[in-house]
Amino acid sequence: MKIDLVITELHPGGAERCCVELASHLRRANHHVRVLSLGPQPKPPRTRLIDLLGEAGIETHFLNGTKVSQFPGVRHRLRALLMADPPDVVQSFLWHANLLVASVYPAKNVPFVAGVRVVEPRRWRAWTARFWARKASRVVCVSDEVSQWCHATEHVPRDRIAVIPNGVEIPLDENTNPLSRSLPGPLHRSEPILLFVGRLEPQKGVDQLMIHAESILHQLPEHRLVLIGEGRWKSQWQGFQGRSRYGSRIEVLGHRDDVPAWMARADLLLLPTRYEGMPNVVLEAMAHGLPIAVTRVEGVAQALGDGLASQSADRGDWAGWARLVVRLARDESQRKDLARGNRARAISEFSLPEMLSRYERLYQDLLES
């Protein structure tokens, strides 16, 4: 098969990693694959995904769009690539890519598979999505809740929806979190770590984490709070770190390539998010044997299974979520039980090879039909 994978950008993120992992899998399976990014090429130090594509010898194009006003030019360049080398099938990731692919590929009779990864709260985006949903041969949703939302809100027929949950690499036992601070860690300190990994944006609840950070650290006097990620709230967090009486116990690290090492070092993953589809960072933490304190948004119940009640608070109940953080941080025995259960569930339900194979089978079935 010849497959185009089209994505909004290739900065580090869950959808972006999925795209790169899928491209690498398809290449290993002897399919011809190319990756088309609507945005510009990322600059150091955020080039890890580009490096992986280069190492795999995967053809990659950057269409250099950074704002909506540039859509016509990006669409023109996308159409030129299509005309020069038409694929058998195209897969898009994220809203912008879904929209542009729908306006180009179906007109040339190329089967179009759209990707939906979050329940979109912006109504105008949900309304616009009905355009590309009508053009899509299949719509891949990352969780059952996302698929239900796509059918109800974006009017996608159920027979065109496929649910393929995110998959993550399962580390070897010696690289997982033993809930022991005896392992060497990036901080080289003995303090237990509360870890946030994700975009520093309101969607991820970083504003609420800031509101409750001092109360949490006051109740947990031995703990450190570590934030990994980039976003608009990074400077606000740096300012908060500078003025807070607990600032010496807060780390704002920005982008890191060693997130697995931090997961192996941490005591608890924090994610007070407002909306998701199926948060990849939760699955990664589970695979590393890390317990989680998360809000009960889309995909979380499917991810955590029987561990949901012990590791989540109601969506929007920020005080309840903060109490959950403190309760789990104080109970090492429960964290160990949750860590074992999380890792076992990640292995059985969310392995990366199974996710990649399901995408490949979807394309093959689509072309055969």
C-alpha positions as CSV (number, residue, x, y, z in Angstrom):
1,M,0.0,0.0,0.0
2,K,0.9,3.6,-0.5
3,I,-0.2,5.6,2.5
4,D,-0.1,9.4,3.3
5,L,-0.2,10.3,7.0
6,V,-1.2,14.0,7.4
7,I,-0.9,15.8,10.7
8,T,-1.2,19.4,11.8
9,E,2.4,19.6,13.2
10,L,5.2,17.4,14.5
11,H,6.0,18.9,17.8
12,P,6.2,16.2,20.6
13,G,2.7,15.2,21.6
14,G,0.4,12.2,21.8
15,A,-1.1,12.4,18.3
16,E,2.3,13.3,16.8
17,R,3.9,10.2,18.4
18,C,1.1,8.0,17.1
19,C,1.7,9.4,13.6
20,V,5.4,8.7,13.7
21,E,5.0,5.3,15.3
22,L,2.4,4.3,12.7
23,A,4.7,5.6,9.9
24,S,7.6,3.5,11.2
25,H,5.4,0.4,11.6
26,L,4.0,0.7,8.0
27,R,7.5,1.2,6.6
28,R,8.7,-2.0,8.4
29,A,5.8,-3.8,6.9
30,N,7.1,-2.8,3.5
31,H,4.4,-0.3,2.7
32,H,5.3,3.0,1.1
33,V,4.5,5.8,3.5
34,R,5.1,9.5,3.7
35,V,4.3,12.0,6.4
36,L,3.0,15.4,5.6
37,S,2.9,18.1,8.3
38,L,0.8,21.2,7.7
39,G,3.1,23.2,10.0
40,P,6.8,24.1,9.7
41,Q,9.7,21.9,10.8
42,P,10.2,21.9,14.5
43,K,13.4,23.5,15.8
44,P,15.8,22.1,18.4
45,P,15.4,20.8,21.1
46,R,11.9,19.6,19.8
47,T,13.2,17.5,16.9
48,R,13.0,14.0,18.4
49,L,10.1,12.9,16.2
50,I,11.7,14.3,13.0
51,D,14.9,12.4,13.9
52,L,13.0,9.2,14.2
53,L,11.4,9.7,10.8
54,G,14.8,10.4,9.3
55,E,16.3,7.3,10.9
56,A,13.5,5.2,9.4
57,G,14.1,6.7,6.0
58,I,10.5,8.0,5.8
59,E,9.7,10.7,3.3
60,T,8.6,13.8,5.2
61,H,7.2,17.2,4.0
62,F,6.5,20.4,5.9
63,L,3.9,22.7,4.4
64,N,4.8,25.7,6.6
65,G,1.4,26.8,7.7
66,T,1.1,28.6,11.0
67,K,-2.3,30.3,10.9
68,V,-5.7,30.0,9.4
69,S,-5.1,32.7,6.8
70,Q,-2.4,30.5,5.2
71,F,-4.8,27.6,4.6
72,P,-5.2,28.3,0.9
73,G,-1.4,28.1,0.3
74,V,-1.1,25.0,2.5
75,R,-4.0,23.4,0.6
76,H,-2.3,24.2,-2.7
77,R,0.9,22.5,-1.6
78,L,-0.9,19.5,-0.2
79,R,-2.8,19.1,-3.5
80,A,0.5,19.3,-5.5
81,L,2.0,16.5,-3.4
82,L,-1.1,14.4,-4.0
83,M,-1.1,15.0,-7.7
84,A,2.7,14.2,-7.9
85,D,2.3,10.8,-6.1
86,P,-1.2,9.7,-5.3
87,P,-1.5,7.3,-2.4
88,D,-3.9,4.4,-2.0
89,V,-5.3,5.8,1.3
90,V,-4.8,8.8,3.4
91,Q,-4.9,9.0,7.2
92,S,-5.2,12.4,9.0
93,F,-4.7,13.4,12.6
94,L,-6.3,16.3,14.4
95,W,-8.9,18.9,13.4
96,H,-6.9,21.1,11.0
97,A,-5.5,18.1,9.1
98,N,-8.9,16.4,8.9
99,L,-10.4,19.6,7.4
100,L,-7.7,20.1,4.8
101,V,-7.4,16.5,3.8
102,A,-11.2,16.3,3.3
103,S,-11.0,19.3,0.9
104,V,-8.3,17.6,-1.2
105,Y,-8.0,13.8,-1.3
106,P,-11.7,12.6,-1.7
107,A,-11.9,14.7,-4.9
108,K,-9.2,12.4,-6.4
109,N,-11.0,9.3,-5.2
110,V,-8.4,8.6,-2.5
111,P,-10.1,6.9,0.6
112,F,-9.8,9.2,3.6
113,V,-9.5,8.0,7.2
114,A,-10.0,10.8,9.7
115,G,-8.6,10.7,13.2
116,V,-10.5,12.1,16.3
117,R,-8.5,12.2,19.6
118,V,-10.5,14.6,21.8
119,V,-14.1,15.6,22.5
120,E,-13.9,19.1,21.1
121,P,-15.6,21.6,23.4
122,R,-15.6,24.5,20.9
123,R,-18.9,24.3,19.2
124,W,-17.8,25.9,16.0
125,R,-15.1,23.3,15.5
126,A,-17.6,20.5,16.1
127,W,-19.9,22.1,13.6
128,T,-17.1,22.4,11.0
129,A,-16.2,18.8,11.6
130,R,-19.4,17.8,10.0
131,F,-17.9,18.8,6.6
132,W,-14.9,16.5,6.8
133,A,-17.0,13.7,8.5
134,R,-19.2,13.5,5.4
135,K,-16.0,13.0,3.3
136,A,-14.4,10.4,5.4
137,S,-14.5,6.7,4.5
138,R,-13.7,5.9,8.1
139,V,-13.3,7.9,11.3
140,V,-10.9,6.5,13.9
141,C,-11.7,7.4,17.5
142,V,-9.3,6.8,20.4
143,S,-12.0,5.8,22.9
144,D,-15.6,4.7,23.2
145,E,-16.6,8.0,24.6
146,V,-15.1,9.9,21.7
147,S,-16.9,7.6,19.2
148,Q,-20.2,8.3,21.0
149,W,-19.6,12.0,20.8
150,C,-18.7,11.8,17.1
151,H,-21.9,10.1,16.3
152,A,-24.1,12.4,18.4
153,T,-22.4,15.7,17.7
154,E,-20.6,15.4,14.4
155,H,-23.3,13.1,12.9
156,V,-20.8,10.4,11.8
157,P,-22.7,7.2,11.0
158,R,-21.8,4.4,13.4
159,D,-20.8,2.1,10.6
160,R,-18.1,4.5,9.6
161,I,-16.6,4.8,13.1
162,A,-13.7,2.6,14.2
163,V,-12.4,2.7,17.8
164,I,-8.7,2.2,18.1
165,P,-7.4,3.1,21.6
166,N,-4.0,4.6,21.9
167,G,-1.1,2.2,22.4
168,V,2.2,2.7,24.3
169,E,5.5,0.9,24.5
170,I,5.7,-1.4,27.5
171,P,9.1,-1.0,29.2
172,L,10.9,-3.9,30.6
173,D,10.4,-4.6,34.3
174,E,13.7,-3.1,35.3
175,N,12.7,0.2,33.7
176,T,9.4,0.5,35.5
177,N,8.5,2.4,38.6
178,P,9.2,0.4,41.8
179,L,7.9,3.1,44.0
180,S,11.4,3.3,45.5
181,R,13.5,6.4,45.8
182,S,16.6,4.2,45.9
183,L,16.9,4.2,42.1
184,P,19.1,6.9,40.5
185,G,16.9,9.7,39.2
186,P,17.3,13.0,37.2
187,L,17.1,15.0,40.4
188,H,19.6,13.0,42.4
189,R,17.6,13.8,45.5
190,S,15.7,11.6,47.9
191,E,12.4,13.6,47.9
192,P,9.3,11.9,46.5
193,I,8.1,13.5,43.3
194,L,4.6,14.6,42.2
195,L,4.9,14.6,38.4
196,F,2.9,16.5,35.7
197,V,3.7,15.8,32.1
198,G,1.8,17.6,29.3
199,R,1.1,20.9,27.5
200,L,1.1,23.8,29.9
201,E,-2.3,24.9,28.7
202,P,-5.7,25.4,30.5
203,Q,-7.1,22.2,28.9
204,K,-4.7,20.2,31.1
205,G,-5.8,22.1,34.2
206,V,-2.4,23.7,34.9
207,D,-4.2,26.8,36.3
208,Q,-6.0,24.6,38.8
209,L,-2.8,22.8,39.7
210,M,-1.3,26.2,40.4
211,I,-4.2,27.2,42.6
212,H,-3.9,24.0,44.7
213,A,-0.1,23.6,44.6
214,E,0.7,25.3,47.8
215,S,-2.0,23.5,49.8
216,I,-0.8,20.2,48.4
217,L,2.9,20.9,49.2
218,H,2.0,22.2,52.6
219,Q,0.3,18.9,53.4
220,L,3.1,16.9,51.9
221,P,6.2,18.5,53.3
222,E,8.6,16.0,51.9
223,H,7.4,16.1,48.3
224,R,8.6,18.0,45.2
225,L,6.3,19.1,42.3
226,V,7.9,18.6,38.9
227,L,6.3,19.9,35.7
228,I,7.5,18.7,32.2
229,G,6.1,20.4,29.1
230,E,5.8,23.6,27.1
231,G,2.9,26.0,26.6
232,R,1.5,29.4,27.3
233,W,1.4,28.8,31.0
234,K,5.1,28.0,31.3
235,S,6.1,31.6,32.1
236,Q,3.2,31.9,34.6
237,W,4.5,28.8,36.4
238,Q,8.0,30.1,36.4
239,G,6.7,33.3,38.0
240,F,4.7,31.3,40.6
241,Q,7.8,29.3,41.4
242,G,9.7,32.5,42.1
243,R,7.2,34.0,44.4
244,S,5.8,30.9,46.2
245,R,7.0,30.1,49.7
246,Y,7.3,26.5,48.3
247,G,9.2,27.6,45.2
248,S,12.3,25.6,46.2
249,R,10.2,22.5,46.0
250,I,8.8,23.2,42.5
251,E,10.6,22.4,39.2
252,V,9.4,23.8,35.9
253,L,11.5,21.9,33.3
254,G,10.0,22.6,29.9
255,H,10.5,20.0,27.2
256,R,12.4,16.8,28.1
257,D,13.4,13.8,26.1
258,D,13.8,11.7,29.3
259,V,10.1,11.5,30.4
260,P,10.3,7.7,31.0
261,A,13.2,8.2,33.4
262,W,11.0,10.7,35.3
263,M,8.1,8.3,35.4
264,A,10.5,5.7,36.8
265,R,11.5,8.2,39.5
266,A,8.2,9.7,40.4
267,D,5.7,8.7,43.1
268,L,2.5,9.9,41.4
269,L,1.4,11.3,38.1
270,L,-0.9,14.4,38.2
271,L,-3.4,15.3,35.5
272,P,-6.2,17.7,36.5
273,T,-7.4,17.9,32.9
274,R,-10.6,19.5,31.6
275,Y,-11.2,17.3,28.5
276,E,-9.5,14.5,26.6
277,G,-10.1,11.6,24.2
278,M,-7.8,9.1,25.9
279,P,-4.8,10.8,27.5
280,N,-1.6,9.2,26.2
281,V,0.3,10.3,29.3
282,V,-2.0,8.2,31.5
283,L,-1.3,5.1,29.4
284,E,2.5,5.8,29.5
285,A,2.4,6.2,33.3
286,M,0.4,2.9,33.6
287,A,3.0,1.1,31.4
288,H,5.7,2.4,33.7
289,G,3.9,1.2,36.8
290,L,3.0,4.6,38.1
291,P,-0.2,5.5,40.0
292,I,-2.2,8.4,38.8
293,A,-4.4,11.2,40.1
294,V,-6.6,12.4,37.3
295,T,-10.0,14.0,36.6
296,R,-12.6,11.7,35.2
297,V,-12.8,13.0,31.6
298,E,-13.2,11.2,28.3
299,G,-11.2,8.0,28.0
300,V,-10.0,7.8,31.6
301,A,-12.5,5.1,32.6
302,Q,-11.6,3.0,29.6
303,A,-7.9,3.5,30.4
304,L,-8.0,2.8,34.2
305,G,-10.6,0.1,34.3
306,D,-11.1,-1.2,37.8
307,G,-8.6,1.4,39.0
308,L,-10.8,4.3,38.1
309,A,-12.4,5.0,41.5
310,S,-9.1,5.0,43.4
311,Q,-7.3,7.3,40.9
312,S,-9.8,9.9,39.8
313,A,-12.0,12.7,40.9
314,D,-15.1,14.1,39.1
315,R,-14.5,16.4,36.2
316,G,-14.3,20.0,37.6
317,D,-14.1,19.0,41.2
318,W,-10.7,20.6,41.7
319,A,-10.8,20.5,45.5
320,G,-11.7,16.8,45.4
321,W,-8.8,16.2,43.0
322,A,-6.4,17.9,45.3
323,R,-7.6,15.8,48.2
324,L,-7.0,12.7,46.0
325,V,-3.4,13.8,45.3
326,V,-2.7,14.1,49.0
327,R,-4.4,10.8,49.9
328,L,-2.5,8.8,47.3
329,A,0.8,10.5,48.1
330,R,0.5,9.5,51.8
331,D,-0.5,5.9,51.1
332,E,2.5,3.9,49.7
333,S,0.7,0.6,50.1
334,Q,-2.2,1.7,47.9
335,R,0.1,3.2,45.4
336,K,2.0,-0.1,45.0
337,D,-1.2,-1.9,44.4
338,L,-2.4,0.6,41.9
339,A,1.0,0.6,40.1
340,R,0.8,-3.2,39.7
341,G,-2.7,-3.0,38.4
342,N,-2.0,-0.1,36.0
343,R,1.0,-1.9,34.5
344,A,-1.0,-5.2,34.1
345,R,-3.8,-3.3,32.3
346,A,-1.5,-1.4,30.0
347,I,0.1,-4.7,29.0
348,S,-3.2,-6.4,28.3
349,E,-5.2,-3.6,26.7
350,F,-2.9,-0.9,25.3
351,S,0.1,-2.4,23.7
352,L,1.7,-0.4,20.9
353,P,2.0,-3.3,18.4
354,E,-1.7,-4.1,18.7
355,M,-2.7,-0.4,18.0
356,L,-0.4,-0.2,14.9
357,S,-1.6,-3.5,13.5
358,R,-5.3,-2.4,13.9
359,Y,-4.6,0.7,11.8
360,E,-2.9,-1.4,9.1
361,R,-5.8,-3.9,9.0
362,L,-8.2,-1.0,8.8
363,Y,-6.5,0.3,5.6
364,Q,-6.3,-3.1,4.1
365,D,-10.0,-3.8,4.8
366,L,-11.0,-0.4,3.4
367,L,-9.1,-1.0,0.1
368,E,-10.5,-4.5,-0.3
369,S,-14.0,-3.3,0.2
